């Protein structure tokens, strides 16, 4: 699968390079020269890793590759619509594209329970495994089908960095989770609650004060929010191993806006979306290494891990029953959920994570 991933990236890179080389789209592809204006609402705030390293380059790439025929204005989290209203805004073509998470819409989209953002712990354990499961074993195709029925064009899932959590107090074993008050999300909330913690959902900017005031004992999500929100000032313990490798999000577009694009602009957006996915994974992987190798020492952070035996326990006691429960409950609403769970469990068997 690694070679196939690299091969796909070479194709995208060659396409991008060819467009950059000529500097414009040929008149034959340019159709009537109409300029399309899209609004991109980010799930993230100004200055964040996602915005600076991935989203802005994506917008610039699309405009350059299209010869200026597709322009995107950038809007930050909550600027146009609340994060929980993104799906409706895309359906209504109020916004045209967004990086979002299907787990926010699990109530309306059964496949939201089984997509990358809602994976239980330790399903995939390397970036290559993530690419294989979602991009090559058919999960993305099933998600795309489900979203298409709701008027949303699915442009794929992507890494937003490995998921960890951090704490004011030492967490050395699953037993230490009992009574632990933590900000978490989706399947990760369900995981820590299963082992005795008390999870809550808060917007990221509110977590620092909640921890400082003692309302929470810690929080968890993609690692870089620990850095960017300076949560190391209030949480000196960083807990692994990475529970989701990586945490996923998704790139959605309005189907109505998509259908209005000529074929060449659709191809450009799809090619740029593949680079978007690669850029995000590269950025978070490299910067995470820097945090572990350099920043932890500067911040006075102590890193601890659950034991390999506890990883097995989490997988067998929580993750597999969680997937089975999703198949049973959500599969009645959408048979694709059952198929997706079968794909995931076969993948885990192939890698020796379950029998």
C-alpha positions in Angstrom: 0.0 0.0 0.0 2.9 2.3 0.6 3.9 2.2 -3.0 0.4 2.9 -4.1 0.2 5.9 -1.9 3.4 7.2 -3.3 2.3 6.5 -6.8 -0.9 8.6 -6.3 1.1 11.5 -4.9 3.5 11.4 -7.9 0.5 11.7 -10.2 -0.9 14.6 -8.3 2.6 16.3 -8.1 3.0 15.8 -11.9 -0.3 17.4 -12.6 0.4 20.3 -10.3 3.8 20.8 -11.7 2.5 20.8 -15.3 0.0 23.5 -14.5 2.6 25.6 -12.7 5.0 25.2 -15.5 2.7 26.7 -18.1 1.2 29.2 -15.6 -2.3 29.0 -17.0 -5.0 26.7 -18.1 -5.3 26.2 -21.9 -8.1 28.1 -23.7 -9.7 24.7 -24.6 -10.1 23.9 -20.9 -11.0 27.4 -19.8 -14.6 27.1 -21.1 -16.2 30.5 -21.1 -13.7 32.0 -18.7 -16.3 32.5 -16.0 -14.8 33.2 -12.5 -16.3 31.2 -9.6 -16.2 32.6 -6.1 -16.3 30.1 -3.2 -16.4 30.6 0.5 -14.1 28.3 2.5 -15.1 28.1 6.2 -12.3 26.6 8.3 -13.0 24.6 11.4 -9.9 26.3 12.9 -8.9 29.8 14.2 -6.5 32.3 12.7 -2.9 31.4 13.0 -3.5 27.7 13.6 -1.4 25.0 12.1 -4.2 23.9 9.8 -4.8 27.4 8.5 -1.2 28.5 7.9 0.3 25.2 6.8 -2.6 23.7 4.8 -5.7 25.7 4.1 -4.1 28.9 2.9 -1.7 27.0 0.5 -4.7 25.0 -0.7 -6.7 28.1 -1.6 -3.6 29.7 -3.3 -3.0 26.4 -5.2 -6.5 26.2 -6.6 -6.5 29.8 -7.7 -3.1 29.5 -9.4 -3.9 26.1 -11.0 -7.2 27.5 -12.3 -5.7 30.6 -13.8 -7.8 32.7 -11.4 -11.1 31.1 -12.5 -11.8 29.7 -9.1 -11.2 31.9 -6.1 -11.8 31.1 -2.5 -12.3 33.5 0.4 -11.1 32.2 3.8 -13.4 32.4 6.8 -12.5 31.2 10.3 -14.3 28.9 12.7 -17.8 30.2 13.4 -17.3 33.3 11.2 -20.1 32.5 8.8 -22.0 29.6 10.5 -21.6 27.6 13.7 -19.6 24.4 13.2 -22.8 22.4 13.8 -24.5 24.2 10.9 -21.8 23.5 8.3 -23.7 20.6 6.7 -26.9 22.7 6.2 -24.9 25.7 5.0 -23.2 23.5 2.3 -26.5 21.9 1.3 -28.0 25.4 0.9 -24.8 26.6 -0.9 -24.4 29.4 1.7 -20.8 28.2 1.9 -19.1 26.2 -0.8 -16.3 24.3 1.0 -15.2 23.5 4.5 -12.9 21.2 6.5 -15.2 19.6 9.0 -15.9 16.4 10.8 -18.7 13.9 10.2 -18.8 13.0 13.9 -20.5 16.4 14.5 -23.4 15.1 12.4 -23.7 11.5 13.6 -27.3 12.0 14.6 -28.3 12.7 10.9 -25.6 10.7 9.1 -25.2 7.1 10.3 -21.8 6.8 8.5 -20.6 9.6 10.8 -20.2 7.0 13.4 -17.7 5.0 11.4 -15.6 7.6 9.6 -12.1 8.7 10.3 -13.0 11.4 12.9 -14.9 8.9 15.1 -12.5 5.9 15.0 -12.1 4.2 18.4 -8.5 3.9 19.8 -5.9 1.8 18.1 -7.7 0.9 14.8 -4.8 2.3 12.7 -1.4 2.8 14.2 0.7 4.4 11.5 0.0 7.1 8.8 0.4 4.4 6.1 -2.2 2.3 7.7 -4.6 5.2 7.9 -4.1 5.9 4.2 -4.7 2.2 3.4 -7.8 1.8 5.4 -9.6 5.0 4.4 -8.3 5.7 0.9 -7.7 2.2 -0.5 -10.0 -0.2 1.3 -13.3 1.5 0.5 -14.2 3.5 3.6 -13.9 6.9 1.8 -16.1 5.6 -1.1 -18.9 4.6 1.4 -18.7 8.0 3.1 -18.8 9.8 -0.2 -22.0 7.9 -1.2 -23.7 8.8 2.1 -22.8 12.5 1.8 -23.8 12.7 -1.8 -27.3 11.7 -0.8 -27.3 14.8 1.4 -26.1 17.2 -1.3 -22.5 17.2 -0.2 -19.5 16.5 -2.3 -16.9 14.5 -0.3 -13.3 15.3 -1.1 -11.7 12.8 1.3 -10.6 12.5 4.9 -7.2 13.7 6.1 -4.9 13.6 9.1 -5.1 16.4 11.6 -2.4 14.9 13.9 -2.3 12.0 16.4 -4.7 12.1 19.3 -3.4 12.2 22.8 -4.7 13.7 26.1 -3.0 15.7 28.8 -3.6 16.2 32.5 -2.9 18.2 35.6 -2.1 15.0 37.5 -0.2 11.9 36.6 -2.0 9.3 34.6 0.0 6.1 34.5 -2.7 3.4 34.0 -6.3 2.9 33.1 -7.1 2.8 36.8 -6.0 6.5 37.0 -8.9 7.5 34.7 -11.5 6.9 37.4 -13.0 10.3 38.3 -10.8 12.1 35.7 -12.7 15.2 34.3 -11.6 15.7 30.7 -12.5 17.5 27.6 -12.8 15.0 24.8 -14.9 14.2 21.7 -16.8 11.5 19.9 -15.5 7.9 20.3 -12.7 9.2 22.5 -15.2 10.5 25.1 -16.9 7.1 25.0 -13.5 5.4 25.5 -12.4 7.3 28.6 -15.9 7.2 30.1 -15.8 3.4 29.7 -12.8 3.3 32.0 -14.3 5.7 34.6 -13.5 9.2 33.4 -16.1 12.0 33.2 -15.8 13.5 29.7 -17.3 16.8 28.6 -17.3 18.7 25.3 -16.1 22.3 25.3 -14.8 24.6 22.5 -11.0 24.4 22.4 -10.5 28.1 23.5 -12.4 27.4 26.7 -10.3 24.5 27.9 -7.4 26.5 29.3 -9.5 28.4 31.8 -11.6 25.3 32.7 -8.4 23.4 33.6 -6.8 26.4 35.4 -10.0 26.9 37.5 -10.3 23.2 38.3 -13.5 22.5 36.4 -11.5 20.0 34.3 -8.4 17.9 35.1 -7.3 17.8 31.5 -8.3 17.6 27.8 -7.6 15.7 24.7 -7.5 16.0 20.9 -4.9 16.4 18.2 -1.6 17.0 19.8 -0.9 20.5 18.4 -3.7 22.1 20.3 -1.7 21.3 23.5 1.0 23.4 22.0 -0.9 26.2 20.3 -3.3 26.8 23.2 -0.4 26.7 25.7 -2.1 24.0 27.6 1.3 22.8 28.8 1.1 25.7 31.3 -1.7 24.0 33.1 -1.2 20.3 32.2 2.3 19.0 32.9 1.5 15.4 32.0 1.0 14.3 28.4 -0.4 10.8 27.9 0.0 8.3 25.1 0.5 6.2 23.1 -1.3 8.0 20.3 -4.9 6.7 20.5 -5.9 7.7 17.0 -3.1 7.6 14.4 -4.1 10.0 13.2 -7.2 11.9 14.2 -9.2 12.5 11.0 -11.2 15.3 9.6 -12.8 15.7 6.2 -13.0 18.1 3.3 -16.6 18.8 2.1 -18.0 20.9 -0.7 -21.5 22.0 -1.7 -22.8 19.6 -4.3 -24.7 22.4 -6.0 -21.5 24.5 -6.2 -19.6 21.5 -7.4 -22.0 20.8 -10.2 -21.7 24.3 -11.4 -17.9 23.9 -12.0 -16.7 22.8 -15.4 -14.9 19.5 -15.5 -11.4 21.0 -15.6 -12.0 23.0 -12.4 -13.5 19.9 -10.7 -10.3 18.1 -11.6 -8.2 20.9 -10.2 -10.0 20.9 -6.9 -9.7 17.1 -6.6 -6.0 17.2 -7.3 -5.5 20.1 -4.9 -7.5 18.2 -2.2 -5.1 15.3 -2.5 -2.2 17.6 -1.9 -4.2 19.2 1.0 -4.4 15.8 2.6 -0.7 15.1 2.1 0.4 18.5 3.3 -1.7 18.2 6.5 -0.2 14.8 7.3 3.4 15.9 6.6 3.0 19.1 8.7 1.6 17.5 11.8 4.0 14.5 11.6 7.1 16.7 11.4 5.9 19.2 14.0 4.9 16.5 16.5 8.4 15.1 16.3 9.8 18.5 17.2 7.4 18.8 20.2 8.6 15.4 21.6 12.3 16.0 20.9 12.5 19.6 21.9 9.4 21.3 23.3 8.6 18.9 26.1 11.9 19.7 27.8 11.3 23.5 27.5 7.8 23.2 28.9 8.6 20.8 31.7 6.2 18.2 30.3 6.3 14.6 31.5 5.3 12.1 28.9 3.8 8.7 30.0 2.2 5.8 28.1 -0.3 3.1 28.9 1.4 -0.3 28.8 1.2 -2.6 25.8 -1.1 -4.8 27.9 -3.4 -1.9 28.4 -3.4 -1.1 24.7 -4.6 -4.7 24.1 -7.2 -4.3 26.8 -8.5 -1.0 25.3 -8.7 -2.6 21.9 -10.5 -5.8 23.0 -12.6 -4.4 25.8 -13.7 -1.1 24.2 -12.8 -0.6 20.5 -14.1 -3.9 19.0 -17.4 -3.9 21.1 -17.8 -0.2 20.2 -17.6 -1.1 16.4 -20.0 -4.0 16.9 -22.5 -1.7 18.7 -22.3 0.8 15.9 -22.9 -1.9 13.3 -25.9 -3.1 15.2 -27.5 0.2 16.0 -26.6 2.3 12.9 -26.6 -0.4 10.4 -30.4 -0.5 10.6 -30.4 3.0 9.3 -27.7 2.6 6.6 -26.3 -0.8 5.5 -23.1 0.9 4.5 -22.2 1.1 8.2 -22.2 -2.6 8.5 -20.0 -2.9 5.4 -17.6 -0.3 6.8 -17.3 -2.2 10.2 -16.6 -5.4 8.3 -13.8 -3.7 6.3 -12.3 -2.2 9.5 -12.3 -5.5 11.4 -10.8 -7.3 8.5 -8.1 -4.7 8.3 -7.3 -5.1 12.0 -7.1 -8.9 11.6 -4.7 -8.5 8.6 -2.4 -6.4 10.8 -2.6 -8.8 13.8 -4.4 -6.3 16.1 -7.3 -8.7 16.6 -7.9 -12.4 16.0 
